[in-house]
């Protein structure tokens, strides 16, 4: 539930993904990478953008999207 809206079963579009840099884990980009909120998803139906961990999401193939 996000801002009073149940998002389970909703389909959204991944707009941004952050990950820690393997080369320099102390770089400025690594400071922005929070594994609990590394994926930004926009849901058009309820018009909500929210942040998720990768394991909270399920990829839906292009041909089965609404």
Predicted model as a PDB file, atoms N, CA, C, CB and O in Angstrom, pLDDT in the B-factor column:
MODEL        1                                                                  
ATOM      1  N   UNK A   1       0.849  -1.159   0.000  1.00 83.00           N  
ATOM      2  CA  UNK A   1       0.000   0.000   0.000  1.00 83.00           C  
ATOM      3  C   UNK A   1       0.909   1.241   0.000  1.00 83.00           C  
ATOM      4  CB  UNK A   1      -0.973  -0.013   1.227  1.00 83.00           C  
ATOM      5  O   UNK A   1       1.818   1.362   0.821  1.00 83.00           O  
ATOM      6  N   UNK A   2       0.641   2.143  -0.929  1.00 84.00           N  
ATOM      7  CA  UNK A   2       1.406   3.377  -1.069  1.00 84.00           C  
ATOM      8  C   UNK A   2       0.438   4.543  -1.099  1.00 84.00           C  
ATOM      9  CB  UNK A   2       2.293   3.355  -2.348  1.00 84.00           C  
ATOM     10  O   UNK A   2      -0.437   4.613  -1.963  1.00 84.00           O  
ATOM     11  N   UNK A   3       0.593   5.449  -0.165  1.00 84.00           N  
ATOM     12  CA  UNK A   3      -0.277   6.636  -0.089  1.00 84.00           C  
ATOM     13  C   UNK A   3      -1.754   6.272  -0.137  1.00 84.00           C  
ATOM     14  CB  UNK A   3       0.045   7.596  -1.227  1.00 84.00           C  
ATOM     15  O   UNK A   3      -2.555   6.954  -0.776  1.00 84.00           O  
ATOM     16  N   UNK A   4      -2.097   5.200   0.540  1.00 89.00           N  
ATOM     17  CA  UNK A   4      -3.487   4.768   0.617  1.00 89.00           C  
ATOM     18  C   UNK A   4      -3.984   4.003  -0.595  1.00 89.00           C  
ATOM     19  CB  UNK A   4      -4.347   5.941   0.820  1.00 89.00           C  
ATOM     20  O   UNK A   4      -5.171   3.687  -0.670  1.00 89.00           O  
ATOM     21  N   UNK A   5      -3.112   3.695  -1.547  1.00 89.00           N  
ATOM     22  CA  UNK A   5      -3.494   2.971  -2.762  1.00 89.00           C  
ATOM     23  C   UNK A   5      -2.823   1.602  -2.756  1.00 89.00           C  
ATOM     24  CB  UNK A   5      -3.102   3.773  -4.044  1.00 89.00           C  
ATOM     25  O   UNK A   5      -1.610   1.505  -2.570  1.00 89.00           O  
ATOM     26  N   UNK A   6      -3.605   0.543  -2.960  1.00 91.00           N  
ATOM     27  CA  UNK A   6      -3.067  -0.810  -3.046  1.00 91.00           C  
ATOM     28  C   UNK A   6      -2.471  -1.010  -4.434  1.00 91.00           C  
ATOM     29  CB  UNK A   6      -4.170  -1.876  -2.752  1.00 91.00           C  
ATOM     30  O   UNK A   6      -3.192  -0.947  -5.430  1.00 91.00           O  
ATOM     31  N   UNK A   7      -1.151  -1.253  -4.514  1.00 90.00           N  
ATOM     32  CA  UNK A   7      -0.472  -1.405  -5.794  1.00 90.00           C  
ATOM     33  C   UNK A   7      -0.259  -2.868  -6.194  1.00 90.00           C  
ATOM     34  CB  UNK A   7       0.855  -0.700  -5.746  1.00 90.00           C  
ATOM     35  O   UNK A   7       0.199  -3.141  -7.303  1.00 90.00           O  
ATOM     36  N   UNK A   8      -0.580  -3.797  -5.316  1.00 88.00           N  
ATOM     37  CA  UNK A   8      -0.410  -5.220  -5.642  1.00 88.00           C  
ATOM     38  C   UNK A   8      -1.265  -5.540  -6.870  1.00 88.00           C  
ATOM     39  CB  UNK A   8      -0.809  -6.139  -4.423  1.00 88.00           C  
ATOM     40  O   UNK A   8      -2.469  -5.285  -6.882  1.00 88.00           O  
ATOM     41  N   UNK A   9      -0.631  -6.099  -7.898  1.00 86.00           N  
ATOM     42  CA  UNK A   9      -1.330  -6.446  -9.124  1.00 86.00           C  
ATOM     43  C   UNK A   9      -1.322  -5.345 -10.176  1.00 86.00           C  
ATOM     44  CB  UNK A   9      -2.731  -6.803  -8.804  1.00 86.00           C  
ATOM     45  O   UNK A   9      -1.674  -5.594 -11.329  1.00 86.00           O  
ATOM     46  N   UNK A  10      -0.925  -4.128  -9.798  1.00 90.00           N  
ATOM     47  CA  UNK A  10      -0.835  -3.028 -10.762  1.00 90.00           C  
ATOM     48  C   UNK A  10       0.406  -3.201 -11.629  1.00 90.00           C  
ATOM     49  CB  UNK A  10      -0.801  -1.659 -10.037  1.00 90.00           C  
ATOM     50  O   UNK A  10       1.390  -3.799 -11.196  1.00 90.00           O  
ATOM     51  N   UNK A  11       0.363  -2.685 -12.837  1.00 90.00           N  
ATOM     52  CA  UNK A  11       1.505  -2.741 -13.748  1.00 90.00           C  
ATOM     53  C   UNK A  11       2.067  -1.343 -13.893  1.00 90.00           C  
ATOM     54  CB  UNK A  11       1.103  -3.326 -15.135  1.00 90.00           C  
ATOM     55  O   UNK A  11       1.331  -0.397 -14.174  1.00 90.00           O  
ATOM     56  N   UNK A  12       3.376  -1.208 -13.701  1.00 93.00           N  
ATOM     57  CA  UNK A  12       4.032   0.083 -13.822  1.00 93.00           C  
ATOM     58  C   UNK A  12       5.221   0.001 -14.754  1.00 93.00           C  
ATOM     59  CB  UNK A  12       4.467   0.589 -12.460  1.00 93.00           C  
ATOM     60  O   UNK A  12       5.546  -1.060 -15.288  1.00 93.00           O  
ATOM     61  N   UNK A  13       5.861   1.134 -14.937  1.00 93.00           N  
ATOM     62  CA  UNK A  13       7.031   1.215 -15.808  1.00 93.00           C  
ATOM     63  C   UNK A  13       8.233   1.620 -14.966  1.00 93.00           C  
ATOM     64  CB  UNK A  13       6.801   2.227 -16.977  1.00 93.00           C  
ATOM     65  O   UNK A  13       8.189   2.607 -14.231  1.00 93.00           O  
ATOM     66  N   UNK A  14       9.305   0.844 -15.083  1.00 93.00           N  
ATOM     67  CA  UNK A  14      10.551   1.161 -14.389  1.00 93.00           C  
ATOM     68  C   UNK A  14      11.154   2.405 -15.044  1.00 93.00           C  
ATOM     69  CB  UNK A  14      11.556  -0.051 -14.432  1.00 93.00           C  
ATOM     70  O   UNK A  14      11.407   2.411 -16.249  1.00 93.00           O  
ATOM     71  N   UNK A  15      11.381   3.441 -14.265  1.00 94.00           N  
ATOM     72  CA  UNK A  15      11.924   4.683 -14.817  1.00 94.00           C  
ATOM     73  C   UNK A  15      13.374   4.929 -14.431  1.00 94.00           C  
ATOM     74  CB  UNK A  15      11.089   5.844 -14.368  1.00 94.00           C  
ATOM     75  O   UNK A  15      14.052   5.744 -15.057  1.00 94.00           O  
ATOM     76  N   UNK A  16      13.859   4.228 -13.398  1.00 91.00           N  
ATOM     77  CA  UNK A  16      15.229   4.454 -12.945  1.00 91.00           C  
ATOM     78  C   UNK A  16      15.681   3.283 -12.076  1.00 91.00           C  
ATOM     79  CB  UNK A  16      15.339   5.791 -12.163  1.00 91.00           C  
ATOM     80  O   UNK A  16      14.889   2.719 -11.321  1.00 91.00           O  
ATOM     81  N   UNK A  17      16.966   2.921 -12.187  1.00 87.00           N  
ATOM     82  CA  UNK A  17      17.544   1.866 -11.355  1.00 87.00           C  
ATOM     83  C   UNK A  17      18.924   2.313 -10.906  1.00 87.00           C  
ATOM     84  CB  UNK A  17      17.618   0.507 -12.125  1.00 87.00           C  
ATOM     85  O   UNK A  17      19.735   2.761 -11.716  1.00 87.00           O  
ATOM     86  N   UNK A  18      19.186   2.188  -9.610  1.00 81.00           N  
ATOM     87  CA  UNK A  18      20.503   2.519  -9.051  1.00 81.00           C  
ATOM     88  C   UNK A  18      21.147   1.252  -8.543  1.00 81.00           C  
ATOM     89  CB  UNK A  18      20.393   3.573  -7.912  1.00 81.00           C  
ATOM     90  O   UNK A  18      20.469   0.362  -8.030  1.00 81.00           O  
ATOM     91  N   UNK A  19      22.457   1.171  -8.685  1.00 76.00           N  
ATOM     92  CA  UNK A  19      23.192   0.066  -8.077  1.00 76.00           C  
ATOM     93  C   UNK A  19      24.566   0.568  -7.644  1.00 76.00           C  
ATOM     94  CB  UNK A  19      23.323  -1.133  -9.066  1.00 76.00           C  
ATOM     95  O   UNK A  19      25.094   1.539  -8.185  1.00 76.00           O  
ATOM     96  N   UNK A  20      25.118  -0.110  -6.669  1.00 71.00           N  
ATOM     97  CA  UNK A  20      26.442   0.279  -6.181  1.00 71.00           C  
ATOM     98  C   UNK A  20      27.494  -0.022  -7.225  1.00 71.00           C  
ATOM     99  CB  UNK A  20      26.776  -0.441  -4.867  1.00 71.00           C  
ATOM    100  O   UNK A  20      27.468  -1.070  -7.870  1.00 71.00           O  
ATOM    101  N   UNK A  21      28.405   0.892  -7.383  1.00 69.00           N  
ATOM    102  CA  UNK A  21      29.484   0.760  -8.355  1.00 69.00           C  
ATOM    103  C   UNK A  21      30.467  -0.307  -7.884  1.00 69.00           C  
ATOM    104  CB  UNK A  21      30.206   2.115  -8.567  1.00 69.00           C  
ATOM    105  O   UNK A  21      30.958  -0.246  -6.757  1.00 69.00           O  
ATOM    106  N   UNK A  22      30.752  -1.272  -8.730  1.00 72.00           N  
ATOM    107  CA  UNK A  22      31.692  -2.338  -8.383  1.00 72.00           C  
ATOM    108  C   UNK A  22      33.131  -1.822  -8.357  1.00 72.00           C  
ATOM    109  CB  UNK A  22      31.569  -3.498  -9.374  1.00 72.00           C  
ATOM    110  O   UNK A  22      33.954  -2.319  -7.588  1.00 72.00           O  
ATOM    111  N   UNK A  23      33.436  -0.829  -9.193  1.00 73.00           N  
ATOM    112  CA  UNK A  23      34.791  -0.306  -9.307  1.00 73.00           C  
ATOM    113  C   UNK A  23      35.150   0.552  -8.102  1.00 73.00           C  
ATOM    114  CB  UNK A  23      34.943   0.502 -10.592  1.00 73.00           C  
ATOM    115  O   UNK A  23      36.229   0.397  -7.530  1.00 73.00           O  
ATOM    116  N   UNK A  24      34.250   1.461  -7.709  1.00 71.00           N  
ATOM    117  CA  UNK A  24      34.513   2.354  -6.585  1.00 71.00           C  
ATOM    118  C   UNK A  24      33.261   2.444  -5.714  1.00 71.00           C  
ATOM    119  CB  UNK A  24      34.944   3.765  -7.084  1.00 71.00           C  
ATOM    120  O   UNK A  24      32.432   3.329  -5.927  1.00 71.00           O  
ATOM    121  N   UNK A  25      33.106   1.549  -4.739  1.00 65.00           N  
ATOM    122  CA  UNK A  25      31.894   1.535  -3.918  1.00 65.00           C  
ATOM    123  C   UNK A  25      31.728   2.777  -3.034  1.00 65.00           C  
ATOM    124  CB  UNK A  25      31.895   0.311  -3.051  1.00 65.00           C  
ATOM    125  O   UNK A  25      30.703   2.930  -2.370  1.00 65.00           O  
ATOM    126  N   UNK A  26      32.721   3.654  -3.022  1.00 68.00           N  
ATOM    127  CA  UNK A  26      32.621   4.862  -2.207  1.00 68.00           C  
ATOM    128  C   UNK A  26      32.397   6.112  -3.052  1.00 68.00           C  
ATOM    129  CB  UNK A  26      33.874   5.028  -1.372  1.00 68.00           C  
ATOM    130  O   UNK A  26      32.483   7.229  -2.543  1.00 68.00           O  
ATOM    131  N   UNK A  27      32.107   5.927  -4.345  1.00 70.00           N  
ATOM    132  CA  UNK A  27      31.873   7.087  -5.209  1.00 70.00           C  
ATOM    133  C   UNK A  27      30.542   7.747  -4.858  1.00 70.00           C  
ATOM    134  CB  UNK A  27      31.890   6.670  -6.699  1.00 70.00           C  
ATOM    135  O   UNK A  27      29.746   7.186  -4.105  1.00 70.00           O  
ATOM    136  N   UNK A  28      30.303   8.933  -5.402  1.00 67.00           N  
ATOM    137  CA  UNK A  28      29.094   9.678  -5.061  1.00 67.00           C  
ATOM    138  C   UNK A  28      27.829   8.943  -5.514  1.00 67.00           C  
ATOM    139  CB  UNK A  28      29.142  11.070  -5.690  1.00 67.00           C  
ATOM    140  O   UNK A  28      26.796   9.042  -4.851  1.00 67.00           O  
ATOM    141  N   UNK A  29      27.888   8.216  -6.619  1.00 65.00           N  
ATOM    142  CA  UNK A  29      26.714   7.466  -7.084  1.00 65.00           C  
ATOM    143  C   UNK A  29      26.353   6.353  -6.099  1.00 65.00           C  
ATOM    144  CB  UNK A  29      26.974   6.870  -8.483  1.00 65.00           C  
ATOM    145  O   UNK A  29      25.175   6.067  -5.889  1.00 65.00           O  
ATOM    146  N   UNK A  30      27.352   5.736  -5.506  1.00 64.00           N  
ATOM    147  CA  UNK A  30      27.108   4.659  -4.547  1.00 64.00           C  
ATOM    148  C   UNK A  30      26.374   5.181  -3.314  1.00 64.00           C  
ATOM    149  CB  UNK A  30      28.432   4.000  -4.134  1.00 64.00           C  
ATOM    150  O   UNK A  30      25.614   4.447  -2.682  1.00 64.00           O  
ATOM    151  N   UNK A  31      26.600   6.439  -2.976  1.00 65.00           N  
ATOM    152  CA  UNK A  31      25.894   7.025  -1.838  1.00 65.00           C  
ATOM    153  C   UNK A  31      24.398   7.121  -2.106  1.00 65.00           C  
ATOM    154  CB  UNK A  31      26.457   8.409  -1.517  1.00 65.00           C  
ATOM    155  O   UNK A  31      23.599   7.083  -1.170  1.00 65.00           O  
ATOM    156  N   UNK A  32      24.009   7.244  -3.373  1.00 62.00           N  
ATOM    157  CA  UNK A  32      22.604   7.355  -3.744  1.00 62.00           C  
ATOM    158  C   UNK A  32      21.924   6.006  -3.897  1.00 62.00           C  
ATOM    159  CB  UNK A  32      22.474   8.127  -5.019  1.00 62.00           C  
ATOM    160  O   UNK A  32      20.696   5.935  -3.953  1.00 62.00           O  
ATOM    161  N   UNK A  33      22.699   4.945  -3.965  1.00 66.00           N  
ATOM    162  CA  UNK A  33      22.146   3.607  -4.181  1.00 66.00           C  
ATOM    163  C   UNK A  33      21.734   2.984  -2.857  1.00 66.00           C  
ATOM    164  CB  UNK A  33      23.166   2.706  -4.900  1.00 66.00           C  
ATOM    165  O   UNK A  33      22.580   2.582  -2.057  1.00 66.00           O  
ATOM    166  N   UNK A  34      20.455   2.910  -2.637  1.00 74.00           N  
ATOM    167  CA  UNK A  34      19.897   2.272  -1.446  1.00 74.00           C  
ATOM    168  C   UNK A  34      19.176   1.015  -1.920  1.00 74.00           C  
ATOM    169  CB  UNK A  34      18.921   3.244  -0.655  1.00 74.00           C  
ATOM    170  O   UNK A  34      18.162   1.113  -2.610  1.00 74.00           O  
ATOM    171  N   UNK A  35      19.676  -0.154  -1.565  1.00 74.00           N  
ATOM    172  CA  UNK A  35      19.120  -1.399  -2.074  1.00 74.00           C  
ATOM    173  C   UNK A  35      17.650  -1.569  -1.728  1.00 74.00           C  
ATOM    174  CB  UNK A  35      19.900  -2.562  -1.540  1.00 74.00           C  
ATOM    175  O   UNK A  35      16.936  -2.280  -2.436  1.00 74.00           O  
ATOM    176  N   UNK A  36      17.181  -0.943  -0.668  1.00 79.00           N  
ATOM    177  CA  UNK A  36      15.772  -1.044  -0.283  1.00 79.00           C  
ATOM    178  C   UNK A  36      14.879  -0.163  -1.152  1.00 79.00           C  
ATOM    179  CB  UNK A  36      15.601  -0.664   1.183  1.00 79.00           C  
ATOM    180  O   UNK A  36      13.656  -0.302  -1.124  1.00 79.00           O  
ATOM    181  N   UNK A  37      15.481   0.739  -1.922  1.00 81.00           N  
ATOM    182  CA  UNK A  37      14.701   1.650  -2.776  1.00 81.00           C  
ATOM    183  C   UNK A  37      15.462   1.938  -4.061  1.00 81.00           C  
ATOM    184  CB  UNK A  37      14.385   2.975  -2.031  1.00 81.00           C  
ATOM    185  O   UNK A  37      15.546   3.089  -4.490  1.00 81.00           O  
ATOM    186  N   UNK A  38      16.016   0.902  -4.676  1.00 85.00           N  
ATOM    187  CA  UNK A  38      16.889   1.088  -5.831  1.00 85.00           C  
ATOM    188  C   UNK A  38      16.151   1.215  -7.159  1.00 85.00           C  
ATOM    189  CB  UNK A  38      17.843  -0.049  -5.913  1.00 85.00           C  
ATOM    190  O   UNK A  38      16.733   1.677  -8.141  1.00 85.00           O  
ATOM    191  N   UNK A  39      14.879   0.814  -7.209  1.00 91.00           N  
ATOM    192  CA  UNK A  39      14.133   0.827  -8.461  1.00 91.00           C  
ATOM    193  C   UNK A  39      12.975   1.820  -8.360  1.00 91.00           C  
ATOM    194  CB  UNK A  39      13.611  -0.591  -8.804  1.00 91.00           C  
ATOM    195  O   UNK A  39      12.157   1.741  -7.443  1.00 91.00           O  
ATOM    196  N   UNK A  40      12.914   2.748  -9.303  1.00 93.00           N  
ATOM    197  CA  UNK A  40      11.822   3.722  -9.348  1.00 93.00           C  
ATOM    198  C   UNK A  40      10.802   3.231 -10.369  1.00 93.00           C  
ATOM    199  CB  UNK A  40      12.346   5.165  -9.713  1.00 93.00           C  
ATOM    200  O   UNK A  40      11.149   2.939 -11.513  1.00 93.00           O  
ATOM    201  N   UNK A  41       9.547   3.142  -9.949  1.00 95.00           N  
ATOM    202  CA  UNK A  41       8.479   2.655 -10.828  1.00 95.00           C  
ATOM    203  C   UNK A  41       7.355   3.679 -10.860  1.00 95.00           C  
ATOM    204  CB  UNK A  41       7.946   1.269 -10.353  1.00 95.00           C  
ATOM    205  O   UNK A  41       6.954   4.211  -9.825  1.00 95.00           O  
ATOM    206  N   UNK A  42       6.847   3.949 -12.067  1.00 95.00           N  
ATOM    207  CA  UNK A  42       5.700   4.850 -12.219  1.00 95.00           C  
ATOM    208  C   UNK A  42       4.472   4.022 -12.601  1.00 95.00           C  
ATOM    209  CB  UNK A  42       5.987   5.956 -13.297  1.00 95.00           C  
ATOM    210  O   UNK A  42       4.515   3.236 -13.547  1.00 95.00           O  
ATOM    211  N   UNK A  43       3.402   4.202 -11.873  1.00 93.00           N  
ATOM    212  CA  UNK A  43       2.129   3.542 -12.139  1.00 93.00           C  
ATOM    213  C   UNK A  43       1.180   4.574 -12.736  1.00 93.00           C  
ATOM    214  CB  UNK A  43       1.529   2.904 -10.837  1.00 93.00           C  
ATOM    215  O   UNK A  43       0.858   5.565 -12.081  1.00 93.00           O  
ATOM    216  N   UNK A  44       0.729   4.355 -13.971  1.00 89.00           N  
ATOM    217  CA  UNK A  44      -0.118   5.331 -14.660  1.00 89.00           C  
ATOM    218  C   UNK A  44      -1.546   5.336 -14.128  1.00 89.00           C  
ATOM    219  CB  UNK A  44      -0.131   5.046 -16.147  1.00 89.00           C  
ATOM    220  O   UNK A  44      -2.161   6.396 -14.010  1.00 89.00           O  
ATOM    221  N   UNK A  45      -2.081   4.145 -13.803  1.00 86.00           N  
ATOM    222  CA  UNK A  45      -3.468   4.057 -13.320  1.00 86.00           C  
ATOM    223  C   UNK A  45      -3.713   4.954 -12.122  1.00 86.00           C  
ATOM    224  CB  UNK A  45      -3.811   2.622 -12.956  1.00 86.00           C  
ATOM    225  O   UNK A  45      -4.518   5.881 -12.202  1.00 86.00           O  
ATOM    226  N   UNK A  46      -3.030   4.695 -11.005  1.00 88.00           N  
ATOM    227  CA  UNK A  46      -3.208   5.571  -9.845  1.00 88.00           C  
ATOM    228  C   UNK A  46      -2.306   6.811  -9.880  1.00 88.00           C  
ATOM    229  CB  UNK A  46      -2.940   4.793  -8.578  1.00 88.00           C  
ATOM    230  O   UNK A  46      -2.333   7.611  -8.945  1.00 88.00           O  
ATOM    231  N   UNK A  47      -1.502   6.987 -10.950  1.00 92.00           N  
ATOM    232  CA  UNK A  47      -0.570   8.116 -11.112  1.00 92.00           C  
ATOM    233  C   UNK A  47       0.326   8.289  -9.888  1.00 92.00           C  
ATOM    234  CB  UNK A  47      -1.348   9.414 -11.369  1.00 92.00           C  
ATOM    235  O   UNK A  47       0.339   9.343  -9.251  1.00 92.00           O  
ATOM    236  N   UNK A  48       1.068   7.241  -9.578  1.00 93.00           N  
ATOM    237  CA  UNK A  48       1.978   7.237  -8.433  1.00 93.00           C  
ATOM    238  C   UNK A  48       3.359   6.791  -8.900  1.00 93.00           C  
ATOM    239  CB  UNK A  48       1.450   6.309  -7.298  1.00 93.00           C  
ATOM    240  O   UNK A  48       3.481   5.847  -9.680  1.00 93.00           O  
ATOM    241  N   UNK A  49       4.386   7.464  -8.423  1.00 94.00           N  
ATOM    242  CA  UNK A  49       5.766   7.039  -8.620  1.00 94.00           C  
ATOM    243  C   UNK A  49       6.299   6.652  -7.256  1.00 94.00           C  
ATOM    244  CB  UNK A  49       6.644   8.165  -9.291  1.00 94.00           C  
ATOM    245  O   UNK A  49       6.157   7.407  -6.293  1.00 94.00           O  
ATOM    246  N   UNK A  50       6.921   5.464  -7.165  1.00 93.00           N  
ATOM    247  CA  UNK A  50       7.395   4.991  -5.875  1.00 93.00           C  
ATOM    248  C   UNK A  50       8.678   4.207  -6.054  1.00 93.00           C  
ATOM    249  CB  UNK A  50       6.332   4.132  -5.182  1.00 93.00           C  
ATOM    250  O   UNK A  50       9.051   3.859  -7.174  1.00 93.00           O  
ATOM    251  N   UNK A  51       9.348   3.933  -4.958  1.00 92.00           N  
ATOM    252  CA  UNK A  51      10.653   3.267  -4.950  1.00 92.00           C  
ATOM    253  C   UNK A  51      10.540   1.890  -4.315  1.00 92.00           C  
ATOM    254  CB  UNK A  51      11.696   4.117  -4.197  1.00 92.00           C  
ATOM    255  O   UNK A  51       9.879   1.718  -3.290  1.00 92.00           O  
ATOM    256  N   UNK A  52      11.199   0.902  -4.941  1.00 92.00           N  
ATOM    257  CA  UNK A  52      11.123  -0.478  -4.478  1.00 92.00           C  
ATOM    258  C   UNK A  52      12.498  -1.123  -4.482  1.00 92.00           C  
ATOM    259  CB  UNK A  52      10.161  -1.283  -5.348  1.00 92.00           C  
ATOM    260  O   UNK A  52      13.409  -0.660  -5.169  1.00 92.00           O  
ATOM    261  N   UNK A  53      12.644  -2.196  -3.709  1.00 90.00           N  
ATOM    262  CA  UNK A  53      13.806  -3.072  -3.822  1.00 90.00           C  
ATOM    263  C   UNK A  53      13.531  -4.006  -4.991  1.00 90.00           C  
ATOM    264  CB  UNK A  53      14.079  -3.875  -2.481  1.00 90.00           C  
ATOM    265  O   UNK A  53      12.372  -4.288  -5.294  1.00 90.00           O  
ATOM    266  N   UNK A  54      14.576  -4.489  -5.650  1.00 89.00           N  
ATOM    267  CA  UNK A  54      14.389  -5.361  -6.813  1.00 89.00           C  
ATOM    268  C   UNK A  54      13.559  -6.595  -6.489  1.00 89.00           C  
ATOM    269  CB  UNK A  54      15.732  -5.786  -7.362  1.00 89.00           C  
ATOM    270  O   UNK A  54      12.754  -7.028  -7.313  1.00 89.00           O  
ATOM    271  N   UNK A  55      13.740  -7.167  -5.305  1.00 91.00           N  
ATOM    272  CA  UNK A  55      13.016  -8.395  -4.965  1.00 91.00           C  
ATOM    273  C   UNK A  55      11.542  -8.168  -4.644  1.00 91.00           C  
ATOM    274  CB  UNK A  55      13.676  -9.060  -3.795  1.00 91.00           C  
ATOM    275  O   UNK A  55      10.811  -9.134  -4.424  1.00 91.00           O  
ATOM    276  N   UNK A  56      11.090  -6.925  -4.613  1.00 91.00           N  
ATOM    277  CA  UNK A  56       9.675  -6.619  -4.390  1.00 91.00           C  
ATOM    278  C   UNK A  56       8.881  -6.573  -5.697  1.00 91.00           C  
ATOM    279  CB  UNK A  56       9.541  -5.289  -3.659  1.00 91.00           C  
ATOM    280  O   UNK A  56       7.654  -6.480  -5.681  1.00 91.00           O  
ATOM    281  N   UNK A  57       9.583  -6.639  -6.820  1.00 91.00           N  
ATOM    282  CA  UNK A  57       8.941  -6.464  -8.120  1.00 91.00           C  
ATOM    283  C   UNK A  57       8.989  -7.733  -8.943  1.00 91.00           C  
ATOM    284  CB  UNK A  57       9.596  -5.334  -8.883  1.00 91.00           C  
ATOM    285  O   UNK A  57       9.840  -8.597  -8.730  1.00 91.00           O  
ATOM    286  N   UNK A  58       8.069  -7.835  -9.881  1.00 90.00           N  
ATOM    287  CA  UNK A  58       8.053  -8.956 -10.820  1.00 90.00           C  
ATOM    288  C   UNK A  58       8.008  -8.372 -12.224  1.00 90.00           C  
ATOM    289  CB  UNK A  58       6.832  -9.921 -10.559  1.00 90.00           C  
ATOM    290  O   UNK A  58       7.156  -7.536 -12.527  1.00 90.00           O  
ATOM    291  N   UNK A  59       8.927  -8.812 -13.082  1.00 88.00           N  
ATOM    292  CA  UNK A  59       8.970  -8.324 -14.452  1.00 88.00           C  
ATOM    293  C   UNK A  59       7.829  -8.942 -15.253  1.00 88.00           C  
ATOM    294  CB  UNK A  59      10.333  -8.643 -15.106  1.00 88.00           C  
ATOM    295  O   UNK A  59       7.579 -10.145 -15.183  1.00 88.00           O  
ATOM    296  N   UNK A  60       7.145  -8.093 -16.013  1.00 86.00           N  
ATOM    297  CA  UNK A  60       6.052  -8.550 -16.860  1.00 86.00           C  
ATOM    298  C   UNK A  60       6.494  -8.378 -18.314  1.00 86.00           C  
ATOM    299  CB  UNK A  60       4.720  -7.759 -16.562  1.00 86.00           C  
ATOM    300  O   UNK A  60       6.851  -7.272 -18.719  1.00 86.00           O  
ATOM    301  N   UNK A  61       6.476  -9.464 -19.109  1.00 83.00           N  
ATOM    302  CA  UNK A  61       6.879  -9.350 -20.516  1.00 83.00           C  
ATOM    303  C   UNK A  61       6.016  -8.340 -21.263  1.00 83.00           C  
ATOM    304  CB  UNK A  61       6.794 -10.714 -21.206  1.00 83.00           C  
ATOM    305  O   UNK A  61       4.832  -8.185 -20.965  1.00 83.00           O  
ATOM    306  N   UNK A  62       6.608  -7.660 -22.227  1.00 77.00           N  
ATOM    307  CA  UNK A  62       5.950  -6.599 -22.998  1.00 77.00           C  
ATOM    308  C   UNK A  62       4.589  -7.027 -23.546  1.00 77.00           C  
ATOM    309  CB  UNK A  62       6.843  -6.166 -24.147  1.00 77.00           C  
ATOM    310  O   UNK A  62       3.631  -6.259 -23.459  1.00 77.00           O  
ATOM    311  N   UNK A  63       4.481  -8.230 -24.105  1.00 71.00           N  
ATOM    312  CA  UNK A  63       3.252  -8.645 -24.771  1.00 71.00           C  
ATOM    313  C   UNK A  63       2.086  -8.893 -23.826  1.00 71.00           C  
ATOM    314  CB  UNK A  63       3.509  -9.876 -25.555  1.00 71.00           C  
ATOM    315  O   UNK A  63       0.946  -8.970 -24.284  1.00 71.00           O  
ATOM    316  N   UNK A  64       2.328  -9.021 -22.512  1.00 63.00           N  
ATOM    317  CA  UNK A  64       1.225  -9.270 -21.569  1.00 63.00           C  
ATOM    318  C   UNK A  64       0.833  -8.026 -20.791  1.00 63.00           C  
ATOM    319  CB  UNK A  64       1.608 -10.370 -20.598  1.00 63.00           C  
ATOM    320  O   UNK A  64      -0.038  -8.096 -19.924  1.00 63.00           O  
ATOM    321  N   UNK A  65       1.445  -6.907 -21.073  1.00 56.00           N  
ATOM    322  CA  UNK A  65       1.099  -5.673 -20.351  1.00 56.00           C  
ATOM    323  C   UNK A  65      -0.236  -5.139 -20.822  1.00 56.00           C  
ATOM    324  CB  UNK A  65       2.188  -4.604 -20.538  1.00 56.00           C  
ATOM    325  O   UNK A  65      -0.651  -5.354 -21.961  1.00 56.00           O  
ATOM    326  N   UNK A  66      -0.909  -4.425 -19.900  1.00 54.00           N  
ATOM    327  CA  UNK A  66      -2.203  -3.826 -20.227  1.00 54.00           C  
ATOM    328  C   UNK A  66      -2.053  -2.602 -21.087  1.00 54.00           C  
ATOM    329  CB  UNK A  66      -2.953  -3.470 -18.973  1.00 54.00           C  
ATOM    330  O   UNK A  66      -3.049  -1.977 -21.452  1.00 54.00           O  
TER     331      UNK A  66                                                      
ENDMDL                                                                          
END                                                                             
